[in-house]
Amino acid sequence: MRFLIAGGGGFIGSHLSEKLLKKGHKVVAVDNFCSSSRKNIEGFKEHENFNVVEEDILNGVSIEGEIDYVLHFASRASPKNYQEHPLHTLRTNTEGTLKMCRLADNKNAKLLYASTSEVYGDPEKHPQTEDYWGNVNPHGPRSCYDEGKRAGEATLRSYSEKNNLDYRIIRIFNTYGPRMMKNDGRVVTNFMRQAKNGKPITVYGDGTQTRSFCYIEDLVAGIIKSTESENGKVYNLGNPEEHTINELAEKIKDLTGSDSQIVHRELPQDDPLRRKPDISKAKRELGWEPETGLSEGLEKTLKAF
Ligand SMILES: NC(=O)c1ccc[n+]([C@@H]2O[C@H](COP(=O)([O-])OP(=O)(O)OC[C@H]3O[C@@H](n4cnc5c(N)ncnc54)[C@H](O)[C@@H]3O)[C@@H](O)[C@H]2O)c1
């Protein structure tokens, strides 16, 4: 099959591109590298079945030839980065998603959209199932991303009402692994950088807030299984093992053998207190669940770091 991956040069997109190439597919990655490094694709950019188109999806993308599948992963994803570029983030997930719908429709291709656990906001329901509607501040510092993704989901739904679009949505929970940008402010890379440099490890709030961390190889396996799902389906993809931020800091300190101190800073506005995916639907319908434990995944990530 020939896949077009919007955001195919990013952290998740590049691992996905590489995996699809290994499976014998063709991949066209469309990326403007606004939140990632071109190094991500270095290992396979010369592959005969790989092409990269350096373009902002907001400018429109014209691709010659047939496309079987559009995977829409383009979006700044780290809070630090999207809060520096709120309008671009919002537009990429709304106007950009509409452009991806039109492209898939014109090519008679299926579409998969990478949404996020952030659509649940600071959840009042725990763990989060796909039918939970969320608790999101529409006018907060993170709304460009959270509401952008919610509007992106609504765009697929609305477009497909009047057009013959075959789509599915995955809501990705915190994923980590090699190729994450070292300084983009995401918690795993922040702690690793600080621990390795002997700097204080900064925990926001008292550190009792929880997150679930999915290793990239597990996520990519889940994404590939989701591509085969029925039209209109929504799946949570993430690791349901829940850890406090304090636990993560301690684990990274241990694994790096660092003597950094753990220090606490004020919790940013609208930072969710609990996050844990209910993945029973993905287990039941896709036969997918993550296999990599946190220590194993962190060790692999540290090696690449
Ligand atoms: N990593 C996670 O934990 C996580 C969690 C939930 C959802 N997601 C979603 O998965 C997708 C990929 O995230 P990631 O972690 O790989 O982030 P990333 O920043 O590494 O990748 C995103 C890629 O999209 C590209 N991009 C952004 N806007 C673009 C535009 N307008 N035109 C063309 N390219 C553009 C960036 O340059 C980058 O290469 C995003 O949609 C993100 O919202 C990620």
The ligand as a Tripos MOL2 file, in Angstrom:
@<TRIPOS>MOLECULE
LIG
   44    48     1     0     0
SMALL
NO_CHARGES

@<TRIPOS>ATOM
      1 N1          3.7630   11.9600   21.6660 N.am      1 LIG1
      2 C1          2.6610   11.8840   22.3600 C.2       1 LIG1
      3 O1          2.7120   11.4920   23.5280 O.2       1 LIG1
      4 C2          1.3260   12.2180   21.7540 C.ar      1 LIG1
      5 C3          0.1850   12.1140   22.5700 C.ar      1 LIG1
      6 C4         -1.0490   12.4180   22.0220 C.ar      1 LIG1
      7 C5         -1.1700   12.7710   20.6940 C.ar      1 LIG1
      8 N2         -0.0570   12.8740   19.9230 N.ar      1 LIG1
      9 C6         -0.2460   13.3110   18.5330 C.3       1 LIG1
     10 O2          0.5670   12.5430   17.6580 O.3       1 LIG1
     11 C7          1.0390   13.3760   16.5890 C.3       1 LIG1
     12 C8          2.5540   13.3130   16.5240 C.3       1 LIG1
     13 O3          3.1140   13.7640   17.7520 O.3       1 LIG1
     14 P1          4.6720   13.6710   18.0590 P.3       1 LIG1
     15 O4          4.8090   13.4060   19.5000 O.co2     1 LIG1
     16 O5          5.3170   12.7850   17.0830 O.co2     1 LIG1
     17 O6          5.1100   15.1910   17.8260 O.3       1 LIG1
     18 P2          6.2120   15.7780   16.8280 P.3       1 LIG1
     19 O7          6.2050   17.2540   17.0550 O.co2     1 LIG1
     20 O8          7.4870   15.0610   16.9700 O.co2     1 LIG1
     21 O9          5.5980   15.4340   15.4080 O.3       1 LIG1
     22 C9          4.6710   16.2330   14.7380 C.3       1 LIG1
     23 C10         5.1910   16.4670   13.3340 C.3       1 LIG1
     24 O10         4.2340   17.2520   12.6270 O.3       1 LIG1
     25 C11         4.9220   18.2690   11.9030 C.3       1 LIG1
     26 N3          3.9820   19.3770   11.7040 N.ar      1 LIG1
     27 C12         3.3490   20.1090   12.6460 C.ar      1 LIG1
     28 N4          2.5240   21.0050   12.0640 N.ar      1 LIG1
     29 C13         2.6580   20.8200   10.7280 C.ar      1 LIG1
     30 C14         2.0690   21.4260    9.6040 C.ar      1 LIG1
     31 N5          1.1650   22.4140    9.7100 N.pl3     1 LIG1
     32 N6          2.4300   20.9880    8.3670 N.ar      1 LIG1
     33 C15         3.3400   19.9770    8.2200 C.ar      1 LIG1
     34 N7          3.9210   19.3650    9.2600 N.ar      1 LIG1
     35 C16         3.5820   19.7830   10.4960 C.ar      1 LIG1
     36 C17         6.1130   18.6120   12.7890 C.3       1 LIG1
     37 O11         7.1550   19.2180   12.0920 O.3       1 LIG1
     38 C18         6.4950   17.2470   13.3380 C.3       1 LIG1
     39 O12         7.4220   16.5950   12.5100 O.3       1 LIG1
     40 C19         0.5070   14.7840   16.8660 C.3       1 LIG1
     41 O13        -0.6700   14.9750   16.1250 O.3       1 LIG1
     42 C20         0.1900   14.7510   18.3360 C.3       1 LIG1
     43 O14        -0.8470   15.6460   18.6750 O.3       1 LIG1
     44 C21         1.1930   12.6230   20.4310 C.ar      1 LIG1
@<TRIPOS>BOND
     1     1     2 1
     2     2     3 2
     3     2     4 1
     4     4     5 ar
     5     4    44 ar
     6     5     6 ar
     7     6     7 ar
     8     7     8 ar
     9     8     9 1
    10     8    44 ar
    11     9    10 1
    12     9    42 1
    13    10    11 1
    14    11    12 1
    15    11    40 1
    16    12    13 1
    17    13    14 1
    18    14    15 2
    19    14    16 1
    20    14    17 1
    21    17    18 1
    22    18    19 2
    23    18    20 1
    24    18    21 1
    25    21    22 1
    26    22    23 1
    27    23    24 1
    28    23    38 1
    29    24    25 1
    30    25    26 1
    31    25    36 1
    32    26    27 ar
    33    26    35 ar
    34    27    28 ar
    35    28    29 ar
    36    29    30 ar
    37    29    35 ar
    38    30    31 1
    39    30    32 ar
    40    32    33 ar
    41    33    34 ar
    42    34    35 ar
    43    36    37 1
    44    36    38 1
    45    38    39 1
    46    40    41 1
    47    40    42 1
    48    42    43 1
@<TRIPOS>SUBSTRUCTURE
     1 LIG1         1 GROUP 0 **** ****
